[in-house]
Amino acid sequence: MIIGITGTPGTGKTSITKLLEDDPLCQVIHLNELIKEEKLYSEVDVERDCVVADMDLVYDRVLELQDKSYPVTIVDSHLSHHIADIVIVLRTSPGKLKERLEKRKYSVEKVRENLEAEALDIILAEAVDWCEKVFELDTTGGTVDRTFKDIGRIIKGLRRGDTEELEQEFRPGSVEWSDYFFD
Ligand SMILES: Nc1ncnc2c1ncn2[C@@H]1O[C@H](COP(=O)(O)OP(=O)(O)O)[C@@H](O)[C@H]1O
């Protein structure tokens, strides 16, 4: 089973998936690193300091790398909802996200672009359109440990084939940032 952990940069994907690496039931693939290492992209966008991934190549490579001796393969990336049918979308209020992204060496434009994407639910909307099962988790006020425990419950539920209550608890649309204004 492939589970994508997606979300706008700064919402907590790396923090969580680093912890999942120690779980003997989970194989973890950090997609952004793989895309860069194996040059799985069609373009380099110098202005925006990013690459344009070739998602067909990426998808094929993930299937090749999937180690079926693990019951779960976790794909960590803001692109993982392009290739996984089951995804967990991490969310963070734009105010909190601004603080997290400003600590990185992101340009003002890059911070703003990511805040807008988060405020407009871009990744969540794509995930809901493209994926079979979507869980939404707010990481604004909690701790990495809390989110890790919630994700552990979701993974357990998925393995059991019993996610009805979890789908309700973490249903898409449960967070709302539309009152966030840009200056
Ligand atoms: N669930 C969480 N609750 C509180 N803070 C978090 C949570 N997840 C991540 N953070 C904090 O947010 C920052 C960005 O997290 P990171 O994992 O690098 O995000 P991403 O991989 O999505 O870009 C880190 O400083 C981290 O400590």
The ligand as an SDF file (V2000), in Angstrom:
LIG
                    3D

 27 29  0  0  0  0  0  0  0  0999 V2000
    2.9250   18.6480   13.6400 N   0  0  0  0  0  0  0  0  0  0  0  0
    3.6700   19.7140   13.8990 C   0  0  0  0  0  0  0  0  0  0  0  0
    3.3640   20.4930   14.9260 N   0  0  0  0  0  0  0  0  0  0  0  0
    4.1210   21.5660   15.1880 C   0  0  0  0  0  0  0  0  0  0  0  0
    5.1960   21.9610   14.4700 N   0  0  0  0  0  0  0  0  0  0  0  0
    5.5420   21.2180   13.4400 C   0  0  0  0  0  0  0  0  0  0  0  0
    4.7900   20.0810   13.1060 C   0  0  0  0  0  0  0  0  0  0  0  0
    5.3610   19.5240   12.0270 N   0  0  0  0  0  0  0  0  0  0  0  0
    6.4190   20.3190   11.7080 C   0  0  0  0  0  0  0  0  0  0  0  0
    6.5260   21.3230   12.5650 N   0  0  0  0  0  0  0  0  0  0  0  0
    7.5710   22.3500   12.4950 C   0  0  0  0  0  0  0  0  0  0  0  0
    7.4280   23.0310   11.2680 O   0  0  0  0  0  0  0  0  0  0  0  0
    8.6680   23.2360   10.6300 C   0  0  0  0  0  0  0  0  0  0  0  0
    8.6380   22.7460    9.2000 C   0  0  0  0  0  0  0  0  0  0  0  0
    8.4660   21.3510    9.1840 O   0  0  0  0  0  0  0  0  0  0  0  0
    8.9880   20.4110    8.0020 P   0  0  0  0  0  0  0  0  0  0  0  0
    8.8250   19.0190    8.4930 O   0  0  0  0  0  0  0  0  0  0  0  0
   10.3410   20.8200    7.5440 O   0  0  0  0  0  0  0  0  0  0  0  0
    7.9340   20.7350    6.8550 O   0  0  0  0  0  0  0  0  0  0  0  0
    7.8990   20.2700    5.3050 P   0  0  0  0  0  0  0  0  0  0  0  0
    8.7170   19.0130    5.1720 O   0  0  0  0  0  0  0  0  0  0  0  0
    6.4380   20.0560    5.0210 O   0  0  0  0  0  0  0  0  0  0  0  0
    8.4620   21.4080    4.5060 O   0  0  0  0  0  0  0  0  0  0  0  0
    9.7140   22.5410   11.5060 C   0  0  0  0  0  0  0  0  0  0  0  0
   10.3630   23.5670   12.2380 O   0  0  0  0  0  0  0  0  0  0  0  0
    8.9300   21.6670   12.4160 C   0  0  0  0  0  0  0  0  0  0  0  0
    9.5050   21.5530   13.7000 O   0  0  0  0  0  0  0  0  0  0  0  0
  1  2  1  0
  2  3  1  0
  2  7  2  0
  3  4  2  0
  4  5  1  0
  5  6  2  0
  6  7  1  0
  6 10  1  0
  7  8  1  0
  8  9  2  0
  9 10  1  0
 10 11  1  0
 11 12  1  0
 11 26  1  0
 12 13  1  0
 13 14  1  0
 13 24  1  0
 14 15  1  0
 15 16  1  0
 16 17  2  0
 16 18  1  0
 16 19  1  0
 19 20  1  0
 20 21  2  0
 20 22  1  0
 20 23  1  0
 24 25  1  0
 24 26  1  0
 26 27  1  0
M  END
$$$$
